[in-house]
Amino acid sequence: MKQTFLNHLPVAHRGLHGNGIPENSVPAFLKAIEAGYAIETDVRLSKDGVPVVFHDDTLVRMTGRNGRVESLTAEQLKTLSLQNTAERIPLFSEFLELLGGKVPLLLEIKNMKTDRKTFIGKIVRALEGYAGEYAVQSFNPFYVKEFKTLRPEIPCGVLATAQSKKSDFDGSPLWRIKARAIKNMSFNKSVKPDFISYNFQDYPQKSTEKFHGLKLGWTVRSPEEEAVARKYCDNIIFENYLPQLKESRTPMIDKSL
């Protein structure tokens, strides 16, 4: 894969959140932009099919409301408070306007119970005309393959971990089979990902050693963890601390984050 931000620029996991700033919120993104890090964020669909920026399947952890994200329309989601703050769930279009190419984007496409082609088509259309540098990743290899088909010039990667739980698959009776497929990145030969994004604690695996492209490690939360991740990974996705930038720009940000 050609030289991109993925090779060298640390990626802020859901923005620079913490100390009262919710993940995947406007202030978290603004702090990451100010600091000069790439941003990792998540996209899924509302009930009315609008792409929104939100990580979890359910609303309770971040908003205190029961139910799934796709049970509410985009306008309903925008009324919910993130962790009892004034911040709200951003629409994906609002996020892209805020980002405006100021720093690169690593977009995670969340798994959803909806038609794959329709879902990925909406994300591709939302990104049409966006001039900033970006890459996409997903735990769902078929999403990655579909995105690569539609936008072959965009770096696309497969997310994986060796630590999946039944709850990660909505209690599916086939969860162990799915977890094994994710751990082993069983569909890589078909998908041909440009990079892999693996839980840094699970390196090295047979599957990661077999992959000879760019390798990311997530989620790194301290300089000590970064030192471990760097033994196996080309770059990191981080939170709760500020990794050193290889570029000349120095993060202009509260060091107490």
Backbone as CSV, one residue per row, in Angstrom:
resi,resn,N_x,N_y,N_z,CA_x,CA_y,CA_z,C_x,C_y,C_z
1,MET,0.837,-1.195,0.000,0.000,0.000,0.000,0.870,1.242,0.000
2,LYS,0.439,2.262,-0.739,1.210,3.487,-0.820,1.284,4.185,0.536
3,GLN,2.224,5.117,0.672,2.389,5.864,1.910,1.133,6.685,2.206
4,THR,0.551,6.484,3.372,-0.604,7.254,3.816,-0.412,7.591,5.281
5,PHE,-1.372,8.312,5.850,-1.324,8.621,7.279,-1.281,7.358,8.122
6,LEU,-1.816,6.260,7.596,-1.852,5.011,8.359,-0.460,4.489,8.671
7,ASN,0.521,4.894,7.905,1.878,4.424,8.119,2.573,5.093,9.293
8,HIS,2.120,6.297,9.672,2.952,7.053,10.611,2.210,7.916,11.624
9,LEU,0.953,8.298,11.364,0.275,9.268,12.223,-0.624,8.566,13.235
10,PRO,-0.329,8.662,14.550,-1.188,8.022,15.550,-2.640,8.453,15.399
11,VAL,-3.545,7.520,15.678,-4.970,7.723,15.419,-5.727,7.801,16.746
12,ALA,-6.396,8.924,16.984,-7.141,9.141,18.228,-8.465,8.385,18.189
13,HIS,-8.615,7.447,19.122,-9.764,6.550,19.166,-11.016,7.311,19.596
14,ARG,-11.937,7.512,18.673,-13.182,8.258,18.916,-12.899,9.696,19.332
15,GLY,-11.829,10.254,18.784,-11.408,11.602,19.142,-10.626,11.608,20.437
16,LEU,-10.233,12.798,20.893,-9.547,12.932,22.190,-10.600,13.198,23.251
17,HIS,-11.081,12.118,23.842,-12.144,12.216,24.839,-11.595,11.968,26.243
18,GLY,-12.417,12.230,27.232,-12.007,12.077,28.627,-12.101,13.406,29.366
19,ASN,-12.055,13.357,30.705,-12.161,14.569,31.528,-13.416,15.367,31.190
20,GLY,-14.534,14.650,31.096,-15.804,15.313,30.831,-16.139,15.492,29.372
21,ILE,-15.242,15.112,28.473,-15.508,15.205,27.034,-15.907,13.814,26.534
22,PRO,-17.137,13.640,26.052,-17.570,12.311,25.617,-16.860,11.852,24.348
23,GLU,-16.738,10.552,24.198,-16.217,9.989,22.961,-17.136,10.338,21.796
24,ASN,-16.564,10.403,20.596,-17.338,10.665,19.376,-18.220,11.907,19.499
25,SER,-17.676,12.943,20.141,-18.399,14.208,20.278,-17.628,15.316,19.575
26,VAL,-18.296,16.425,19.320,-17.642,17.546,18.653,-16.395,18.003,19.406
27,PRO,-16.428,18.211,20.747,-15.206,18.638,21.438,-14.073,17.622,21.341
28,ALA,-14.395,16.338,21.354,-13.359,15.307,21.229,-12.687,15.381,19.866
29,PHE,-13.475,15.638,18.840,-12.909,15.751,17.502,-12.085,17.030,17.354
30,LEU,-12.576,18.118,17.925,-11.851,19.384,17.827,-10.500,19.307,18.532
31,LYS,-10.445,18.626,19.670,-9.172,18.488,20.393,-8.179,17.652,19.590
32,ALA,-8.671,16.611,18.924,-7.783,15.789,18.097,-7.274,16.582,16.897
33,ILE,-8.153,17.382,16.304,-7.739,18.222,15.184,-6.670,19.210,15.630
34,GLU,-6.896,19.864,16.768,-5.936,20.834,17.290,-4.587,20.185,17.561
35,ALA,-4.622,18.956,18.058,-3.388,18.265,18.392,-2.671,17.699,17.170
36,GLY,-3.376,17.556,16.058,-2.746,17.073,14.840,-2.750,15.575,14.658
37,TYR,-3.597,14.858,15.417,-3.708,13.413,15.255,-4.759,13.073,14.198
38,ALA,-4.632,11.913,13.589,-5.723,11.365,12.809,-6.852,10.982,13.765
39,ILE,-8.051,10.869,13.232,-9.222,10.556,14.055,-9.844,9.247,13.602
40,GLU,-10.103,8.364,14.563,-10.905,7.169,14.330,-12.307,7.450,14.862
41,THR,-13.315,7.113,14.064,-14.692,7.239,14.529,-15.538,6.147,13.904
42,ASP,-16.823,6.116,14.290,-17.713,5.015,13.930,-18.937,5.533,13.207
43,VAL,-19.422,4.759,12.250,-20.639,5.152,11.542,-21.612,3.971,11.500
44,ARG,-22.881,4.287,11.729,-23.986,3.336,11.625,-25.209,4.107,11.165
45,LEU,-26.346,3.427,10.994,-27.541,4.076,10.476,-28.605,4.246,11.549
46,SER,-29.351,5.333,11.451,-30.523,5.557,12.294,-31.706,4.767,11.734
47,LYS,-32.839,4.863,12.395,-34.044,4.156,11.959,-34.448,4.564,10.560
48,ASP,-34.266,5.841,10.235,-34.649,6.336,8.925,-33.495,6.320,7.927
49,GLY,-32.451,5.557,8.236,-31.384,5.306,7.273,-30.375,6.410,7.108
50,VAL,-30.241,7.269,8.107,-29.278,8.364,8.057,-27.989,7.939,8.762
51,PRO,-26.818,8.096,8.138,-25.558,7.756,8.813,-25.303,8.688,10.001
52,VAL,-25.018,8.079,11.163,-24.728,8.834,12.374,-23.425,8.334,12.984
53,VAL,-22.811,9.166,13.812,-21.535,8.834,14.443,-21.813,8.323,15.859
54,PHE,-21.670,7.017,16.034,-21.953,6.397,17.333,-21.344,5.008,17.332
55,HIS,-20.729,4.622,18.439,-20.033,3.342,18.480,-20.941,2.165,18.811
56,ASP,-21.658,2.236,19.930,-22.376,1.079,20.458,-23.611,0.736,19.630
57,ASP,-24.025,-0.547,19.724,-25.310,-0.955,19.146,-26.457,-0.327,19.920
58,THR,-26.277,-0.233,21.238,-27.329,0.265,22.113,-26.971,1.641,22.660
59,LEU,-27.981,2.345,23.144,-27.819,3.736,23.554,-27.456,3.914,25.016
60,VAL,-27.628,2.888,25.827,-27.625,3.082,27.277,-26.301,3.595,27.829
61,ARG,-25.169,3.070,27.371,-23.882,3.473,27.963,-23.603,4.950,27.744
62,MET,-23.902,5.450,26.568,-23.542,6.830,26.244,-24.650,7.836,26.497
63,THR,-25.917,7.387,26.528,-27.019,8.341,26.678,-27.928,8.052,27.863
64,GLY,-27.828,6.858,28.448,-28.709,6.490,29.552,-30.073,6.006,29.108
65,ARG,-30.323,5.992,27.814,-31.613,5.550,27.290,-31.509,4.107,26.823
66,ASN,-32.533,3.315,27.123,-32.568,1.939,26.657,-32.925,1.897,25.171
67,GLY,-32.556,0.812,24.526,-32.897,0.631,23.120,-31.680,0.702,22.220
68,ARG,-31.897,0.315,20.983,-30.838,0.283,19.986,-30.824,1.580,19.184
69,VAL,-29.685,1.878,18.619,-29.547,3.109,17.842,-30.543,3.134,16.697
70,GLU,-30.698,2.004,16.008,-31.569,1.984,14.834,-33.055,2.001,15.183
71,SER,-33.385,2.090,16.477,-34.790,2.203,16.870,-35.279,3.645,16.848
72,LEU,-34.363,4.608,16.653,-34.723,6.022,16.651,-34.301,6.675,15.343
73,THR,-35.047,7.693,14.935,-34.683,8.455,13.750,-33.479,9.345,14.053
74,ALA,-32.904,9.888,13.008,-31.755,10.773,13.191,-32.121,11.981,14.045
75,GLU,-33.294,12.560,13.814,-33.707,13.722,14.598,-33.918,13.355,16.054
76,GLN,-34.437,12.168,16.327,-34.601,11.714,17.710,-33.245,11.487,18.376
77,LEU,-32.309,10.901,17.639,-30.979,10.652,18.190,-30.284,11.965,18.550
78,LYS,-30.493,12.984,17.743,-29.830,14.269,17.968,-30.324,14.977,19.228
79,THR,-31.436,14.508,19.802,-31.932,15.129,21.032,-31.314,14.518,22.284
80,LEU,-30.614,13.401,22.127,-30.087,12.689,23.290,-28.761,13.293,23.744
81,SER,-28.586,13.389,25.053,-27.357,13.922,25.640,-26.307,12.825,25.747
82,LEU,-25.071,13.155,25.379,-23.959,12.211,25.538,-23.373,12.348,26.929
83,GLN,-23.568,11.314,27.738,-23.004,11.252,29.088,-23.334,12.499,29.915
84,ASN,-24.601,12.899,29.865,-25.103,14.017,30.684,-24.364,15.325,30.426
85,THR,-23.936,15.536,29.196,-23.310,16.798,28.815,-24.232,17.512,27.818
86,ALA,-23.788,18.655,27.354,-24.545,19.387,26.334,-24.317,18.830,24.944
87,GLU,-23.435,17.843,24.827,-23.092,17.293,23.513,-24.136,16.301,23.037
88,ARG,-24.323,16.241,21.717,-25.314,15.380,21.093,-24.649,14.447,20.079
89,ILE,-25.377,13.444,19.643,-24.869,12.499,18.644,-24.763,13.215,17.305
90,PRO,-23.572,13.284,16.709,-23.442,13.974,15.419,-23.957,13.117,14.257
91,LEU,-24.566,13.766,13.300,-24.787,13.113,12.020,-23.432,12.944,11.338
92,PHE,-23.308,11.931,10.503,-22.044,11.723,9.809,-21.727,12.905,8.902
93,SER,-22.745,13.478,8.288,-22.533,14.642,7.418,-22.011,15.829,8.224
94,GLU,-22.506,16.007,9.449,-22.034,17.086,10.313,-20.584,16.865,10.705
95,PHE,-20.254,15.606,10.995,-18.878,15.273,11.351,-17.921,15.581,10.205
96,LEU,-18.286,15.180,8.996,-17.410,15.420,7.847,-17.222,16.912,7.604
97,GLU,-18.270,17.690,7.809,-18.153,19.142,7.647,-17.219,19.720,8.703
98,LEU,-17.338,19.230,9.937,-16.457,19.679,11.017,-15.006,19.314,10.719
99,LEU,-14.777,18.100,10.266,-13.424,17.621,10.007,-12.796,18.359,8.829
100,GLY,-13.520,18.440,7.750,-13.106,19.247,6.618,-11.701,18.985,6.104
101,GLY,-11.212,17.763,6.259,-9.883,17.428,5.756,-8.740,17.975,6.591
102,LYS,-9.026,18.519,7.767,-7.966,19.125,8.600,-6.982,18.082,9.093
103,VAL,-7.482,16.903,9.431,-6.631,15.759,9.768,-7.247,14.537,9.102
104,PRO,-6.474,13.455,8.936,-7.018,12.261,8.285,-8.060,11.554,9.152
105,LEU,-8.873,10.740,8.495,-9.962,10.007,9.130,-9.786,8.510,8.918
106,LEU,-9.924,7.744,10.009,-10.030,6.288,9.929,-11.444,5.933,10.367
107,LEU,-12.265,5.516,9.426,-13.684,5.304,9.661,-13.986,3.832,9.875
108,GLU,-14.572,3.503,11.037,-15.030,2.142,11.284,-16.498,2.029,10.910
109,ILE,-16.806,1.112,10.019,-18.184,0.848,9.629,-18.725,-0.245,10.544
110,LYS,-19.683,0.116,11.383,-20.214,-0.812,12.372,-21.110,-1.856,11.719
111,ASN,-21.180,-3.010,12.327,-21.997,-4.089,11.800,-23.472,-3.819,12.089
112,MET,-24.321,-3.998,11.090,-25.735,-3.727,11.249,-26.580,-4.811,10.580
113,LYS,-27.798,-4.989,11.110,-28.733,-5.949,10.542,-29.525,-5.272,9.427
114,THR,-28.847,-4.991,8.349,-29.469,-4.343,7.209,-28.767,-4.807,5.949
115,ASP,-29.350,-4.544,4.803,-28.771,-4.982,3.546,-27.386,-4.368,3.353
116,ARG,-26.413,-5.216,3.078,-25.023,-4.774,2.998,-24.824,-3.727,1.909
117,LYS,-25.324,-4.001,0.727,-25.104,-3.084,-0.389,-25.765,-1.731,-0.135
118,THR,-26.946,-1.751,0.458,-27.631,-0.498,0.776,-26.846,0.300,1.794
119,PHE,-26.395,-0.376,2.845,-25.653,0.287,3.922,-24.355,0.892,3.398
120,ILE,-23.541,0.085,2.739,-22.252,0.578,2.267,-22.449,1.649,1.194
121,GLY,-23.484,1.490,0.380,-23.778,2.508,-0.620,-24.070,3.859,-0.001
122,LYS,-24.779,3.868,1.128,-25.069,5.127,1.832,-23.778,5.773,2.345
123,ILE,-22.859,4.957,2.868,-21.598,5.501,3.388,-20.756,6.066,2.243
124,VAL,-20.704,5.337,1.151,-19.943,5.807,-0.014,-20.516,7.131,-0.515
125,ARG,-21.832,7.224,-0.606,-22.451,8.462,-1.090,-22.217,9.619,-0.128
126,ALA,-22.222,9.322,1.173,-21.977,10.372,2.164,-20.576,10.946,2.023
127,LEU,-19.639,10.124,1.547,-18.250,10.548,1.402,-17.942,11.151,0.032
128,GLU,-18.897,11.122,-0.877,-18.682,11.706,-2.194,-18.424,13.202,-2.057
129,GLY,-17.374,13.652,-2.680,-17.033,15.056,-2.605,-16.196,15.434,-1.404
130,TYR,-16.006,14.486,-0.460,-15.159,14.788,0.700,-13.698,14.781,0.247
131,ALA,-12.995,15.888,0.474,-11.646,16.055,-0.076,-10.541,15.605,0.875
132,GLY,-10.885,15.306,2.120,-9.864,14.927,3.085,-9.379,13.496,2.893
133,GLU,-8.205,13.209,3.458,-7.646,11.854,3.389,-8.387,10.954,4.372
134,TYR,-8.740,9.749,3.921,-9.425,8.831,4.828,-9.186,7.386,4.418
135,ALA,-9.458,6.499,5.373,-9.440,5.063,5.157,-10.616,4.482,5.912
136,VAL,-11.028,3.272,5.561,-12.143,2.631,6.252,-11.717,1.260,6.761
137,GLN,-12.404,0.820,7.807,-12.150,-0.498,8.376,-13.452,-1.037,8.961
138,SER,-13.503,-2.365,9.136,-14.683,-2.980,9.721,-14.343,-4.384,10.198
139,PHE,-15.092,-4.833,11.228,-15.008,-6.233,11.633,-15.709,-7.135,10.617
140,ASN,-16.580,-6.549,9.825,-17.314,-7.329,8.825,-16.536,-7.318,7.507
141,PRO,-15.908,-8.415,7.141,-15.067,-8.426,5.933,-15.864,-8.178,4.664
142,PHE,-17.175,-8.496,4.684,-17.987,-8.284,3.489,-18.261,-6.790,3.266
143,TYR,-18.315,-6.024,4.362,-18.406,-4.570,4.231,-17.137,-4.029,3.569
144,VAL,-16.005,-4.535,4.012,-14.720,-4.086,3.467,-14.644,-4.405,1.976
145,LYS,-15.041,-5.610,1.618,-15.000,-6.018,0.214,-15.924,-5.153,-0.629
146,GLU,-17.114,-4.856,-0.118,-18.066,-4.033,-0.857,-17.543,-2.615,-1.034
147,PHE,-16.954,-2.056,0.032,-16.419,-0.705,-0.072,-15.273,-0.663,-1.074
148,LYS,-14.404,-1.662,-1.040,-13.271,-1.713,-1.967,-13.763,-1.809,-3.415
149,THR,-14.858,-2.507,-3.622,-15.419,-2.621,-4.963,-15.891,-1.262,-5.479
150,LEU,-16.522,-0.494,-4.592,-17.072,0.798,-4.986,-16.026,1.902,-5.019
151,ARG,-15.038,1.836,-4.113,-14.014,2.873,-4.036,-12.639,2.215,-3.918
152,PRO,-12.148,1.605,-4.981,-10.894,0.840,-4.916,-9.675,1.689,-4.595
153,GLU,-9.759,3.010,-4.753,-8.620,3.877,-4.466,-8.469,4.207,-2.987
154,ILE,-9.463,3.836,-2.160,-9.441,4.149,-0.726,-8.866,2.967,0.057
155,PRO,-7.884,3.191,0.956,-7.367,2.094,1.775,-8.467,1.490,2.654
156,CYS,-8.590,0.179,2.606,-9.629,-0.527,3.361,-8.988,-1.639,4.187
157,GLY,-9.392,-1.740,5.456,-8.772,-2.717,6.337,-9.770,-3.549,7.111
158,VAL,-9.305,-4.702,7.567,-10.107,-5.630,8.360,-9.740,-5.490,9.828
159,LEU,-10.749,-5.275,10.667,-10.567,-5.254,12.119,-10.661,-6.676,12.665
160,ALA,-9.876,-6.963,13.716,-9.913,-8.311,14.275,-9.418,-8.306,15.716
161,THR,-9.790,-9.349,16.426,-9.356,-9.564,17.798,-9.416,-11.052,18.097
162,ALA,-8.663,-11.483,19.074,-8.732,-12.869,19.529,-9.589,-12.985,20.777
163,GLN,-10.274,-11.887,21.156,-10.966,-11.844,22.443,-12.464,-11.569,22.304
164,SER,-13.090,-12.006,21.235,-14.518,-11.782,21.045,-15.339,-12.524,22.096
165,LYS,-16.506,-11.922,22.437,-17.442,-12.516,23.377,-18.789,-12.733,22.693
166,LYS,-19.630,-13.534,23.311,-20.949,-13.820,22.755,-21.743,-12.546,22.540
167,SER,-21.601,-11.597,23.474,-22.334,-10.335,23.378,-21.911,-9.517,22.162
168,ASP,-20.712,-9.760,21.660,-20.250,-9.041,20.470,-21.030,-9.442,19.218
169,PHE,-21.760,-10.544,19.299,-22.499,-11.052,18.142,-23.992,-11.146,18.445
170,ASP,-24.467,-10.261,19.333,-25.896,-10.217,19.689,-26.409,-11.572,20.161
171,GLY,-25.537,-12.323,20.855,-25.957,-13.605,21.413,-26.179,-14.696,20.395
172,SER,-25.652,-14.539,19.199,-25.853,-15.524,18.139,-25.389,-16.909,18.584
173,PRO,-26.188,-17.965,18.310,-25.748,-19.328,18.652,-24.504,-19.746,17.881
174,LEU,-24.190,-19.018,16.822,-22.998,-19.311,16.017,-21.831,-18.403,16.383
175,TRP,-21.892,-17.775,17.566,-20.903,-16.747,17.891,-19.486,-17.297,17.936
176,ARG,-19.304,-18.536,18.384,-17.947,-19.093,18.459,-17.342,-19.265,17.064
177,ILE,-18.155,-19.668,16.105,-17.676,-19.812,14.729,-17.302,-18.445,14.167
178,LYS,-18.153,-17.450,14.422,-17.884,-16.094,13.938,-16.634,-15.523,14.605
179,ALA,-16.493,-15.770,15.919,-15.330,-15.268,16.639,-14.038,-15.878,16.108
180,ARG,-14.094,-17.166,15.769,-12.909,-17.836,15.214,-12.555,-17.259,13.849
181,ALA,-13.580,-16.954,13.069,-13.329,-16.378,11.739,-12.689,-15.005,11.859
182,ILE,-13.154,-14.208,12.842,-12.562,-12.888,13.057,-11.127,-13.018,13.538
183,LYS,-10.895,-13.885,14.515,-9.547,-14.073,15.047,-8.565,-14.460,13.938
184,ASN,-9.000,-15.361,13.083,-8.111,-15.883,12.038,-8.144,-15.055,10.755
185,MET,-8.995,-14.004,10.739,-9.167,-13.188,9.528,-9.341,-14.098,8.313
186,SER,-10.319,-14.996,8.446,-10.491,-16.085,7.496,-10.822,-15.636,6.079
187,PHE,-11.341,-14.401,5.941,-11.765,-13.943,4.622,-10.749,-13.025,3.953
188,ASN,-9.570,-12.907,4.545,-8.564,-11.996,3.986,-8.186,-12.333,2.548
189,LYS,-8.123,-13.608,2.254,-7.706,-14.003,0.905,-8.694,-13.492,-0.130
190,SER,-9.977,-13.504,0.239,-11.011,-13.025,-0.677,-11.099,-11.505,-0.686
191,VAL,-10.982,-10.897,0.505,-11.162,-9.449,0.638,-9.948,-8.676,0.142
192,LYS,-8.753,-9.224,0.381,-7.489,-8.551,0.031,-7.401,-7.160,0.690
193,PRO,-7.455,-7.118,2.021,-7.407,-5.824,2.706,-6.073,-5.124,2.494
194,ASP,-6.119,-3.797,2.503,-4.896,-3.011,2.378,-4.126,-2.970,3.690
195,PHE,-4.823,-3.173,4.793,-4.179,-3.207,6.106,-5.049,-4.029,7.050
196,ILE,-4.474,-4.424,8.173,-5.253,-5.053,9.234,-5.166,-4.178,10.475
197,SER,-6.207,-4.250,11.285,-6.287,-3.474,12.511,-6.664,-4.448,13.620
198,TYR,-5.639,-4.881,14.392,-5.812,-5.990,15.332,-5.629,-5.492,16.761
199,ASN,-6.363,-6.091,17.684,-6.169,-5.794,19.104,-4.688,-5.967,19.444
200,PHE,-4.049,-4.882,19.901,-2.593,-4.953,20.079,-2.187,-6.011,21.088
201,GLN,-3.075,-6.330,22.045,-2.763,-7.332,23.065,-2.712,-8.738,22.491
202,ASP,-3.260,-8.908,21.292,-3.335,-10.233,20.681,-2.225,-10.507,19.672
203,TYR,-1.391,-9.491,19.389,-0.214,-9.736,18.551,0.815,-10.531,19.348
204,PRO,1.610,-11.416,18.770,1.427,-11.920,17.401,0.492,-13.121,17.376
205,GLN,-0.264,-13.250,16.317,-1.086,-14.418,16.027,-0.586,-15.024,14.715
206,LYS,-0.934,-16.264,14.498,-0.589,-16.895,13.220,-1.138,-16.072,12.064
207,SER,-2.369,-15.562,12.246,-3.004,-14.798,11.173,-2.323,-13.454,10.941
208,THR,-1.845,-12.814,12.010,-1.166,-11.524,11.820,0.211,-11.726,11.211
209,GLU,0.854,-12.824,11.533,2.165,-13.106,10.969,2.074,-13.436,9.478
210,LYS,0.956,-14.008,9.070,0.768,-14.351,7.656,0.495,-13.112,6.803
211,PHE,0.010,-12.047,7.454,-0.305,-10.832,6.705,0.944,-9.980,6.587
212,HIS,1.317,-9.610,5.376,2.578,-8.908,5.149,2.391,-7.438,4.785
213,GLY,1.173,-6.940,4.973,0.917,-5.525,4.716,1.001,-4.699,5.990
214,LEU,0.394,-3.524,5.950,0.407,-2.584,7.069,-0.423,-3.126,8.229
215,LYS,0.113,-2.966,9.455,-0.560,-3.490,10.643,-0.771,-2.368,11.664
216,LEU,-2.026,-2.213,12.102,-2.362,-1.283,13.166,-2.672,-2.061,14.435
217,GLY,-2.473,-1.404,15.580,-2.799,-2.012,16.867,-3.749,-1.121,17.655
218,TRP,-4.795,-1.708,18.223,-5.772,-0.974,19.032,-6.049,-1.734,20.318
219,THR,-6.625,-1.112,21.339,-6.594,0.317,21.628,-5.503,0.521,22.670
220,VAL,-4.502,1.327,22.338,-3.322,1.567,23.173,-3.627,2.708,24.133
221,ARG,-3.324,2.521,25.448,-3.753,3.489,26.450,-2.636,4.044,27.325
222,SER,-1.404,3.815,26.966,-0.290,4.356,27.746,0.990,4.233,26.936
223,PRO,2.031,4.989,27.301,3.322,4.829,26.625,3.864,3.413,26.747
224,GLU,3.606,2.769,27.895,4.090,1.409,28.098,3.408,0.437,27.133
225,GLU,2.090,0.611,26.963,1.378,-0.240,26.010,1.827,0.055,24.580
226,GLU,2.107,1.314,24.310,2.582,1.664,22.971,3.902,0.962,22.663
227,ALA,4.797,0.886,23.662,6.082,0.226,23.447,5.889,-1.246,23.084
228,VAL,4.891,-1.885,23.706,4.585,-3.274,23.382,4.010,-3.376,21.970
229,ALA,3.048,-2.488,21.670,2.390,-2.534,20.357,3.374,-2.299,19.224
230,ARG,4.324,-1.387,19.433,5.261,-1.029,18.363,6.187,-2.181,17.978
231,LYS,6.259,-3.216,18.800,7.066,-4.371,18.441,6.478,-5.112,17.243
232,TYR,5.158,-4.980,17.077,4.474,-5.750,16.041,3.701,-4.884,15.044
233,CYS,3.408,-3.638,15.431,2.502,-2.799,14.642,3.246,-1.634,14.000
234,ASP,2.793,-1.237,12.832,3.335,-0.067,12.165,2.791,1.224,12.749
235,ASN,1.579,1.162,13.305,0.948,2.357,13.840,-0.071,1.941,14.897
236,ILE,-0.567,2.933,15.657,-1.463,2.640,16.776,-2.731,3.485,16.708
237,ILE,-3.787,2.926,17.283,-5.019,3.641,17.596,-5.041,3.768,19.118
238,PHE,-5.165,4.988,19.639,-4.901,5.225,21.063,-6.020,6.020,21.722
239,GLU,-6.002,6.004,23.064,-6.838,6.881,23.870,-6.218,7.023,25.256
240,ASN,-6.651,8.062,26.004,-6.275,8.303,27.406,-4.851,8.796,27.618
241,TYR,-4.082,9.023,26.567,-2.757,9.634,26.691,-2.415,10.228,25.334
242,LEU,-1.285,10.930,25.243,-0.901,11.589,24.003,0.406,11.011,23.482
243,PRO,0.353,10.151,22.482,1.583,9.606,21.911,2.357,10.679,21.165
244,GLN,3.643,10.445,21.026,4.500,11.399,20.334,4.217,11.362,18.837
245,LEU,4.154,12.559,18.266,4.002,12.670,16.820,5.366,12.630,16.156
246,LYS,5.478,11.872,15.080,6.740,11.824,14.348,6.944,13.078,13.528
247,GLU,5.845,13.778,13.236,5.948,15.007,12.489,6.365,16.136,13.420
248,SER,6.691,17.293,12.853,7.246,18.394,13.634,6.230,19.072,14.517
249,ARG,4.942,18.921,14.172,3.927,19.624,14.924,3.798,19.053,16.322
250,THR,3.741,19.923,17.331,3.598,19.512,18.725,2.161,19.702,19.154
251,PRO,1.532,18.692,19.785,0.155,18.830,20.211,-0.021,20.057,21.119
252,MET,-0.965,20.920,20.767,-1.292,22.098,21.569,-2.546,21.784,22.348
253,ILE,-2.364,21.110,23.485,-3.522,20.547,24.163,-3.222,20.373,25.644
254,ASP,-4.257,20.325,26.439,-4.131,20.139,27.883,-3.462,18.798,28.166
255,LYS,-2.311,18.814,28.782,-1.565,17.574,29.041,-2.199,16.703,30.117
256,SER,-3.233,17.203,30.784,-3.885,16.408,31.832,-4.908,15.452,31.279
257,LEU,-5.130,15.453,29.936,-6.148,14.592,29.340,-5.882,13.120,29.686
